[in-house]
Amino acid sequence: MALKEALILSEEIIKSIELNEIPLTNIALKTTRLARLMSEFQMAELLRYETSGYPANFTGWVEHNLWKIAKDAGRE
């Protein structure tokens, strides 16, 4: 069932992008949901931070584990 829902959601995301139907932030949120449906939890976490910002520690730096997630996704 999750796979069918993911397929429907992915088609909706593509349509929204192609027709410029909703803001990119909303598309990113839908993409986060798609990642969760596909059990891509690291990607879902990355997308959450991409939409809301990466939290910084008390020195102003992004935590190492978050930096690694972003780096693994090509966001250096």
C-alpha positions as CSV (number, residue, x, y, z in Angstrom):
1,M,0.0,0.0,0.0
2,A,2.8,2.4,0.8
3,L,4.3,1.8,-2.7
4,K,1.0,2.7,-4.4
5,E,0.7,5.8,-2.2
6,A,4.3,6.8,-3.0
7,L,3.6,6.4,-6.8
8,I,0.5,8.6,-6.6
9,L,2.4,11.2,-4.5
10,S,5.4,11.2,-6.9
11,E,3.1,11.9,-9.8
12,E,1.4,14.7,-7.8
13,I,4.9,16.2,-7.0
14,I,6.0,16.1,-10.7
15,K,2.7,17.6,-11.8
16,S,3.0,20.4,-9.2
17,I,6.5,21.2,-10.4
18,E,5.7,21.1,-14.1
19,L,2.6,23.3,-13.8
20,N,4.0,25.5,-11.1
21,E,0.9,24.8,-9.0
22,I,2.3,25.2,-5.5
23,P,5.3,26.9,-3.8
24,L,8.6,25.0,-3.8
25,T,8.4,24.8,0.0
26,N,5.2,22.8,-0.2
27,I,6.8,20.5,-2.9
28,A,9.7,19.9,-0.6
29,L,7.3,19.0,2.2
30,K,5.6,16.5,-0.1
31,T,9.0,15.2,-1.1
32,T,9.8,14.6,2.6
33,R,6.6,12.6,2.9
34,L,7.6,10.6,-0.2
35,A,11.0,9.8,1.3
36,R,9.3,8.6,4.5
37,L,7.0,6.4,2.5
38,M,10.0,4.9,0.7
39,S,11.8,4.3,4.0
40,E,14.5,6.9,3.0
41,F,14.7,8.3,6.5
42,Q,18.0,10.1,6.0
43,M,16.7,11.8,2.9
44,A,13.5,12.8,4.8
45,E,15.7,14.3,7.5
46,L,17.7,16.2,5.0
47,L,14.6,17.6,3.3
48,R,13.2,18.7,6.7
49,Y,16.4,20.7,7.3
50,E,16.4,22.0,3.7
51,T,12.9,23.5,4.3
52,S,13.3,24.7,7.9
53,G,17.0,25.4,8.1
54,Y,19.8,23.5,9.7
55,P,20.1,23.9,13.5
56,A,23.5,25.3,14.7
57,N,25.2,24.5,18.0
58,F,26.2,27.2,20.5
59,T,29.3,28.1,18.4
60,G,27.2,28.7,15.3
61,W,28.3,25.5,13.5
62,V,26.1,22.8,12.2
63,E,26.4,19.5,14.1
64,H,28.6,16.9,12.6
65,N,25.9,14.3,12.0
66,L,23.8,16.9,10.1
67,W,26.8,18.1,8.1
68,K,27.4,14.4,7.1
69,I,23.8,14.0,5.9
70,A,24.0,17.2,3.8
71,K,27.4,16.1,2.5
72,D,26.2,12.7,1.6
73,A,23.4,14.3,-0.4
74,G,25.9,16.6,-2.3
75,R,25.1,19.7,-0.3
76,E,28.6,20.9,0.5
